Amino acid sequence: MPVEFLGIAATNDGSETTPRSGAAFDKEYTLRLARAHEDHGWDRVLFAYGSGSPDPAPAAAYIASRLDRLQILLAHRPNVSYPTFAAKTFATLDQISEGRLTVHFITGGNDREQGREGDTLTKDERYARTREYIRIVKKIWTTHEPFDHDGEHYRFHDFVSDVFPVQQPRPNVSFGGSSPAAYAAGGAEADIYCLWGEPLEKTAEQIEAVKAAAKAAGRTDVPRIQVAFRPIIAPTEELAWEKAHRTVGAIKARKKRGEPVTKRHNGHAQPQDATPQNVGSQRLLAIAEAGERYDRALWTPTAAATGGAGNSNALVGTPETVAQALLDYCDLGVDILSARGYDLLGDAIDFGRYVIPIVREEVAKRDAERAVRGTQNLAAVHG
């Protein structure tokens, strides 16, 4: 299966290493960054969600109306709107983008961040709500007759939408998390299951957990797997590692000055210096404590420096080294690779120029070889 690449659709130029230079929503920068992804071989970009951040849905509509090919992954927290309203918003955005939308549903891994917008449910209650929410949205997308719903978290009567997605039967649903509750919810409902970059062995274990959850939910298929990294690339290994240490130094310097170093990507924000509540961040910190380097190029000090905040483990090396590291994950069954640098614009361009072509070419080669072997095996059986 062809590999896909997901980048970030930031609304300003700030990162963990550099404070933003302008407003939280910099319209020109948002378009410039998205266009850089479209022009350099990326498939889609994530419009992330944070309690105080610019609303990702209109930002995504702005980009979709100005670019022709780039697909959209829209992060959404069920606590911020009723599912009937959200389903219409998503369908409208799929119309604006002419069928380029995927929705990433966030349950929320931090009580304080959820509470900023009035969400007081426990984590287990949030997972139950998310599952109910996703099912309602899917039904609204695909049902043309009025229906009632009487669930644990939502009740409504005689609802039918007058706007439907371009994609049939519906857009894809994306979901992430590393706890048993997350596996159960995403395994049951997700078309795409998202993981943060961990060592190969641990990633393989998580993939098996997702597959087991999908089977337990009665599915005959399994979600596609997405894994996220922070690539740090340079023309030589030595320069790449120098860049990596400078990156961590910049994160620590900002933290020492009391500046916020955690971007609220994917919704898993936590107060600075707090112990993370979500299992994914806890896993990243445990991996970092156990060692700095894993496998071909995985490096954990970036995760340690940010307190395991979100997608934060790096892949360090030349474009060839990082590409080969990504191919190792493809060998595990990963077919969506998420990457975000610390210089958002420059790194998106460099990664698109120097890493994506290597990975695409090798994946295509392996797929062709696999197809030939399948044909030969079939011929042998019927020979």
Backbone hydrogen bonds, N-H to C=O, Kabsch-Sander energy under -0.5 kcal/mol:
donor,donor_aa,acceptor,acceptor_aa,energy
4,E,335,D,-2.1
6,L,337,L,-2.5
7,G,44,R,-2.7
9,A,46,L,-2.8
10,A,8,I,-0.6
15,S,18,T,-2.9
26,D,11,T,-3.3
26,D,24,A,-0.7
27,K,25,F,-0.9
30,T,26,D,-2.8
31,L,27,K,-1.9
32,R,28,E,-2.4
33,L,29,Y,-3.0
34,A,30,T,-2.0
35,R,31,L,-2.8
36,A,32,R,-1.9
37,H,33,L,-1.6
38,E,34,A,-2.3
39,D,35,R,-2.6
40,H,36,A,-0.7
40,H,37,H,-0.8
41,G,38,E,-0.7
42,W,37,H,-1.9
43,D,5,F,-1.8
44,R,5,F,-1.9
45,V,71,Q,-1.8
46,L,7,G,-2.3
47,F,45,V,-0.5
47,F,73,L,-3.0
48,A,46,L,-0.8
53,S,50,G,-1.0
59,A,55,D,-1.2
60,A,56,P,-2.6
61,A,57,A,-2.2
62,Y,58,P,-2.3
63,I,59,A,-1.8
64,A,60,A,-3.0
65,S,61,A,-1.9
66,R,63,I,-1.5
67,L,63,I,-1.6
71,Q,43,D,-2.6
72,I,100,R,-3.3
73,L,45,V,-2.6
74,L,72,I,-0.6
74,L,102,T,-2.8
75,A,47,F,-2.6
75,A,73,L,-0.6
76,H,104,H,-2.6
80,V,77,R,-1.9
81,S,78,P,-0.9
86,A,82,Y,-2.5
87,A,83,P,-2.6
88,K,84,T,-1.3
89,T,85,F,-2.1
90,F,86,A,-2.9
91,A,87,A,-2.3
92,T,88,K,-2.6
93,L,89,T,-2.3
94,D,90,F,-2.4
95,Q,91,A,-1.8
96,I,92,T,-2.5
97,S,93,L,-2.5
98,E,95,Q,-1.0
99,G,94,D,-3.1
102,T,72,I,-2.2
103,V,172,N,-2.1
104,H,74,L,-3.2
104,H,102,T,-0.5
105,F,103,V,-0.7
105,F,174,S,-2.5
106,I,76,H,-2.9
107,T,105,F,-0.5
114,Q,110,N,-2.4
115,G,111,D,-2.5
116,R,112,R,-1.0
116,R,113,E,-0.5
117,E,114,Q,-1.6
118,G,115,G,-2.0
119,D,114,Q,-1.9
120,T,118,G,-0.7
126,R,122,T,-2.4
127,Y,123,K,-2.1
128,A,124,D,-1.9
129,R,125,E,-2.3
130,T,126,R,-2.7
131,R,127,Y,-2.2
132,E,128,A,-2.0
133,Y,129,R,-2.8
134,I,130,T,-2.8
135,R,131,R,-1.9
136,I,132,E,-2.0
137,V,133,Y,-2.6
138,K,134,I,-2.7
139,K,135,R,-2.1
140,I,136,I,-2.7
141,W,137,V,-2.3
142,T,138,K,-1.1
143,T,139,K,-1.1
147,F,159,F,-1.8
149,H,156,F,-2.9
151,G,154,Y,-2.9
156,F,149,H,-2.3
159,F,147,F,-2.4
172,N,101,L,-0.6
174,S,103,V,-3.5
175,F,192,I,-1.9
176,G,105,F,-0.5
177,G,194,C,-1.2
183,Y,179,S,-2.6
184,A,180,P,-2.3
185,A,181,A,-2.2
186,G,182,A,-3.1
187,G,183,Y,-2.8
188,A,184,A,-1.3
189,E,185,A,-2.1
190,A,186,G,-2.5
191,D,173,V,-2.7
192,I,173,V,-1.9
193,Y,224,R,-3.6
194,C,175,F,-3.3
194,C,192,I,-0.5
195,L,226,Q,-2.9
197,G,228,A,-2.4
203,T,199,P,-2.5
204,A,200,L,-2.6
205,E,201,E,-1.7
206,Q,202,K,-2.0
207,I,203,T,-2.4
208,E,204,A,-2.0
209,A,205,E,-1.8
210,V,206,Q,-2.3
211,K,207,I,-2.4
212,A,208,E,-2.5
213,A,209,A,-2.1
214,A,210,V,-2.4
215,K,211,K,-2.2
216,A,212,A,-2.5
217,A,213,A,-1.6
218,G,215,K,-1.7
219,R,214,A,-2.4
224,R,191,D,-2.9
225,I,333,G,-0.5
226,Q,193,Y,-2.9
227,V,336,I,-2.0
228,A,195,L,-1.7
229,F,338,S,-2.4
230,R,313,N,-2.0
232,I,315,L,-3.0
234,A,317,G,-1.0
240,A,236,T,-2.2
241,W,237,E,-2.4
242,E,238,E,-2.1
243,K,239,L,-2.3
244,A,240,A,-2.2
245,H,241,W,-2.2
246,R,242,E,-2.0
247,T,243,K,-2.2
248,V,244,A,-2.1
249,G,245,H,-2.1
250,A,246,R,-2.3
251,I,247,T,-2.1
252,K,248,V,-2.6
253,A,249,G,-2.2
254,R,250,A,-2.2
255,K,251,I,-2.2
256,K,252,K,-2.5
257,R,253,A,-1.6
258,G,255,K,-1.4
259,E,254,R,-2.6
263,K,261,V,-0.7
265,H,263,K,-1.0
267,G,49,Y,-0.6
267,G,264,R,-1.0
268,H,265,H,-1.0
269,A,267,G,-1.0
274,A,271,P,-2.1
282,Q,278,N,-1.8
283,R,279,V,-2.7
284,L,280,G,-2.0
285,L,281,S,-2.3
286,A,282,Q,-2.2
287,I,283,R,-2.5
288,A,284,L,-2.2
289,E,285,L,-2.3
290,A,286,A,-1.6
291,G,287,I,-1.1
294,Y,298,L,-2.2
298,L,294,Y,-1.5
299,W,314,A,-2.7
300,T,292,E,-2.3
303,A,300,T,-0.9
304,A,300,T,-2.1
305,A,301,P,-2.5
306,T,302,T,-1.0
307,G,304,A,-1.1
308,G,303,A,-3.4
310,G,308,G,-0.7
312,S,310,G,-0.8
314,A,299,W,-2.4
315,L,230,R,-1.3
316,V,297,A,-2.2
317,G,232,I,-1.9
322,V,318,T,-2.7
323,A,319,P,-2.4
324,Q,320,E,-2.3
325,A,321,T,-2.2
326,L,322,V,-2.3
327,L,323,A,-2.2
328,D,324,Q,-1.5
329,Y,325,A,-1.1
330,C,326,L,-1.9
331,D,327,L,-2.0
332,L,328,D,-0.5
332,L,329,Y,-0.9
333,G,330,C,-1.5
334,V,329,Y,-1.8
335,D,225,I,-1.7
336,I,225,I,-1.4
337,L,4,E,-3.0
338,S,227,V,-2.9
338,S,336,I,-0.6
339,A,6,L,-2.5
340,R,229,F,-1.3
344,L,342,Y,-0.9
347,D,343,D,-3.2
348,A,344,L,-1.3
349,I,345,L,-1.9
350,D,346,G,-2.5
351,F,347,D,-2.8
352,G,348,A,-1.8
353,R,349,I,-2.3
354,Y,350,D,-2.8
355,V,351,F,-1.9
356,I,351,F,-2.3
359,V,355,V,-2.0
360,R,356,I,-2.8
361,E,357,P,-2.3
362,E,358,I,-2.1
363,V,359,V,-2.7
364,A,360,R,-2.5
365,K,361,E,-2.1
366,R,362,E,-2.5
367,D,363,V,-2.6
368,A,364,A,-2.3
369,E,365,K,-2.3
370,R,366,R,-2.4
371,A,367,D,-2.1
372,V,368,A,-2.1
373,R,369,E,-2.3
374,G,370,R,-2.2
375,T,371,A,-2.1
376,Q,372,V,-2.6
377,N,373,R,-2.6
378,L,374,G,-2.3
379,A,375,T,-2.3
380,A,376,Q,-2.2
381,V,377,N,-2.0
382,H,378,L,-1.9
383,G,379,A,-0.5
